[in-house]
Amino acid sequence: MNARQLGVVFALLTGLGVSAGASAVTLGQKDTFEDGTTGNWVVGLLGASHPAPPVNVSTGGPTGVDDNYLLLSALGSSGAGNRLSVINLSQWTGDYLAAGVTAIVMDLNNLGPADLSLRLLFADPSGGPPTNLAFSTQAVVVPAGSGWTSVVFPIASGDLTAGSGTVAAALMNTTEMRLFHSPTAVFP
């Protein structure tokens, strides 16, 4: 068994554009998890009960004592909970191009025994498989036992690979953003 655990704090890095009012995603947006919730980050959307859902941890985040963070876990076996993946269908949706977002910054801490190769995915599922799906071409590697480190996920069109449709359409019509572990540039 290859269990994986990751502490996460999300923030958007400002791009060169200005924020569009119609987009749910905005420049400077952050998920700090200080409200004690998982901030709409979920797992197990396809009906399978996840044995280790995301957890809001009330202390030990990037700034230390009393700094909340989101704990993600994967069991590394077969079945539900075997892959490190978390999805947001709420505040991280919208039109990333209109909002001028060119990168997403996260504070990460790999608490597990194996290195992680993390990627972001942007998709537009609406009652079925997405028409447009794009994911990070280059993984952000977070070594086992890394401690808190700030990483940048560039999301310009040249930084993403289209799994279906186009990168531009996936970024303009995002209804699902996902963080997932994959050593190779494929999804899933």
Backbone torsions as a table, in degrees:
resi	resn	phi	psi	omega
1	MET	NA	137.2	-179.0
2	ASN	-121.1	77.0	-178.4
3	ALA	-66.6	145.4	179.6
4	ARG	-130.7	138.7	173.0
5	GLN	-137.4	141.7	-176.4
6	LEU	-142.2	129.6	171.4
7	GLY	-93.9	138.2	-173.2
8	VAL	-137.6	139.9	165.4
9	VAL	-133.3	127.7	-175.3
10	PHE	-102.0	147.1	171.0
11	ALA	-156.1	147.4	175.7
12	LEU	-91.0	133.9	173.8
13	LEU	-85.1	134.0	-179.0
14	THR	-65.6	139.0	177.7
15	GLY	-96.2	-160.5	-178.1
16	LEU	-93.5	-9.9	-177.7
17	GLY	-95.2	-170.2	174.7
18	VAL	-113.6	153.8	-176.6
19	SER	-70.4	139.1	176.3
20	ALA	-96.2	136.1	-176.3
21	GLY	-64.0	-28.9	-175.9
22	ALA	-79.5	-12.8	-176.7
23	SER	-88.8	135.3	177.1
24	ALA	-68.0	-38.0	179.7
25	VAL	-79.2	137.9	-178.4
26	THR	-135.2	155.8	175.9
27	LEU	-62.1	139.8	178.5
28	GLY	81.3	0.8	-179.3
29	GLN	-63.4	142.7	-179.5
30	LYS	-139.8	148.2	165.5
31	ASP	-115.0	105.0	-179.1
32	THR	-98.6	-16.5	179.6
33	PHE	66.6	14.4	179.4
34	GLU	-70.4	-12.3	178.7
35	ASP	-83.0	-0.2	177.8
36	GLY	83.6	2.7	179.5
37	THR	-105.4	177.7	175.2
38	THR	-89.8	7.8	173.6
39	GLY	59.4	36.5	179.3
40	ASN	70.1	14.7	175.5
41	TRP	-88.6	126.1	-173.0
42	VAL	-133.0	165.2	173.2
43	VAL	-135.4	167.6	173.8
44	GLY	67.1	44.5	-179.0
45	LEU	-71.2	-21.9	-174.3
46	LEU	-89.4	22.9	174.1
47	GLY	94.5	-19.6	179.2
48	ALA	-75.2	131.7	178.6
49	SER	-72.9	123.0	-179.3
50	HIS	-83.9	123.7	-177.6
51	PRO	-72.0	-13.2	-179.1
52	ALA	-140.0	71.0	-178.6
53	PRO	-67.4	165.6	177.6
54	PRO	-56.6	145.0	-178.0
55	VAL	-131.0	136.7	172.6
56	ASN	-85.8	118.8	178.7
57	VAL	-101.2	129.1	-169.1
58	SER	-82.4	-6.9	-179.8
59	THR	-153.5	153.3	178.0
60	GLY	100.3	9.9	177.1
61	GLY	-68.4	-168.4	-175.4
62	PRO	-55.2	-31.6	-179.8
63	THR	-98.6	7.1	172.5
64	GLY	97.8	-137.0	-174.8
65	VAL	-59.0	135.7	178.6
66	ASP	65.5	17.6	174.7
67	ASP	-103.8	112.0	-178.4
68	ASN	-70.7	155.2	172.2
69	TYR	-152.1	165.8	177.8
70	LEU	-96.7	124.1	177.9
71	LEU	-99.2	122.8	176.2
72	LEU	-108.8	140.7	-179.7
73	SER	-135.3	146.6	171.4
74	ALA	-135.5	142.8	-175.1
75	LEU	-87.4	-19.4	177.5
76	GLY	71.7	18.5	177.3
77	SER	-112.4	-155.5	176.6
78	SER	-100.7	156.9	179.0
79	GLY	94.6	-168.9	-178.2
80	ALA	-59.9	137.1	178.2
81	GLY	84.7	9.0	-176.9
82	ASN	-81.8	-20.1	-178.4
83	ARG	-114.3	145.3	175.2
84	LEU	-83.3	108.9	-177.9
85	SER	-159.2	138.1	177.9
86	VAL	-142.0	143.3	-170.7
87	ILE	-124.0	144.1	172.1
88	ASN	-126.1	125.5	-180.0
89	LEU	-112.4	17.7	-172.6
90	SER	-125.2	-100.3	-170.4
91	GLN	-71.2	-11.9	179.4
92	TRP	-103.1	24.3	177.0
93	THR	-106.4	166.4	177.2
94	GLY	127.4	-155.9	-176.2
95	ASP	-107.0	97.5	-179.1
96	TYR	-66.0	-32.4	180.0
97	LEU	-69.5	-47.0	179.7
98	ALA	-64.3	-33.6	179.8
99	ALA	-75.8	-11.3	178.9
100	GLY	76.9	21.2	-178.9
101	VAL	-81.7	124.9	179.9
102	THR	-114.9	-9.2	-179.6
103	ALA	-161.1	156.5	173.8
104	ILE	-123.5	130.6	-179.5
105	VAL	-104.8	137.2	175.8
106	MET	-134.6	144.3	167.2
107	ASP	-94.0	123.8	-175.0
108	LEU	-127.0	149.3	175.5
109	ASN	-141.9	109.9	179.5
110	ASN	-80.8	105.5	-178.5
111	LEU	-90.5	-2.3	-176.4
112	GLY	-92.5	178.5	-175.7
113	PRO	-87.8	-2.9	-177.1
114	ALA	-128.8	150.6	175.6
115	ASP	-61.7	148.2	177.3
116	LEU	-113.2	140.8	173.7
117	SER	-114.2	98.3	-171.9
118	LEU	-97.7	142.7	179.0
119	ARG	-137.1	155.9	172.2
120	LEU	-104.8	149.6	177.9
121	LEU	-130.2	138.7	176.9
122	PHE	-124.1	126.0	-176.0
123	ALA	-144.6	165.7	-179.0
124	ASP	-125.3	49.1	178.1
125	PRO	-66.6	142.9	177.5
126	SER	-148.1	84.7	-179.1
127	GLY	76.3	12.3	-179.9
128	GLY	-176.8	-169.9	179.3
129	PRO	-61.9	149.0	179.8
130	PRO	-67.3	145.7	172.4
131	THR	-78.3	-37.1	-178.8
132	ASN	-126.1	131.0	-178.7
133	LEU	-145.6	129.0	179.2
134	ALA	-137.9	142.8	-178.8
135	PHE	-138.5	162.3	-178.4
136	SER	-57.5	127.6	176.7
137	THR	-71.4	-44.9	178.3
138	GLN	-102.2	128.5	176.8
139	ALA	-75.9	151.4	169.3
140	VAL	-93.8	116.2	-178.0
141	VAL	-89.3	126.7	177.9
142	VAL	-119.1	109.0	-176.3
143	PRO	-64.5	150.8	175.1
144	ALA	-55.4	138.5	179.1
145	GLY	64.9	30.7	-172.0
146	SER	-64.4	-28.0	-166.1
147	GLY	73.6	171.5	-178.4
148	TRP	-67.3	129.5	178.1
149	THR	-142.2	141.8	178.3
150	SER	-91.5	128.6	-179.7
151	VAL	-125.1	156.1	179.1
152	VAL	-117.7	127.6	172.0
153	PHE	-103.4	104.0	176.4
154	PRO	-70.4	138.5	-178.5
155	ILE	-128.0	24.5	172.6
156	ALA	-67.0	160.6	-174.6
157	SER	-55.9	-32.6	178.4
158	GLY	-74.7	-9.7	-179.1
159	ASP	-96.2	-6.8	-175.9
160	LEU	-119.3	154.0	176.7
161	THR	-112.3	133.4	177.5
162	ALA	-79.5	122.3	173.5
163	GLY	-85.7	-29.6	171.6
164	SER	-157.7	154.5	-178.1
165	GLY	63.0	-138.4	-178.5
166	THR	-125.9	155.8	176.7
167	VAL	-62.6	-46.0	-178.1
168	ALA	-59.3	-45.3	-179.5
169	ALA	-65.9	-37.1	178.0
170	ALA	-64.0	-41.3	179.8
171	LEU	-72.7	-30.0	-178.5
172	MET	-81.1	-22.5	-173.1
173	ASN	-128.0	36.7	-175.5
174	THR	-66.6	119.7	171.9
175	THR	-114.6	-2.8	176.1
176	GLU	-148.1	125.6	169.4
177	MET	-115.8	138.4	-176.2
178	ARG	-134.5	142.2	169.3
179	LEU	-108.5	128.1	-178.3
180	PHE	-147.9	158.5	177.6
181	HIS	-95.8	127.1	173.9
182	SER	-160.9	115.4	178.4
183	PRO	-64.2	-25.3	179.3
184	THR	-110.5	154.2	-176.6
185	ALA	-78.7	68.1	175.7
186	VAL	-140.3	160.2	172.7
187	PHE	-137.9	131.3	2.6
188	PRO	-78.8	NA	NA
